[in-house]
Amino acid sequence: MDNLSNGTVLICKNGHLVTPEYGSDDIPEKFCSKCGDEMINSCLKCGSKIKGTPISRKHPFS
């Protein structure tokens, strides 16, 4: 069985996707390069992290 986990998505408030798998709580870019709006990695309403695509933590050659 694969060891799957979800990274955290980094998006702007207008919905521009910066990365589908962001693994840190720090936001490296404060503003979107496309529209200039603020970057977020958690829900503005409830504070939950925005889940990204499932990624395997298993080494590919194991």
Protein Blocks (a to p, Z undefined) as FASTA:
>chain_A
ZZdddddddddfkopafbfcdcbfbdfblbdfklopacdfbdfklopacddddddfbdfk
ZZ
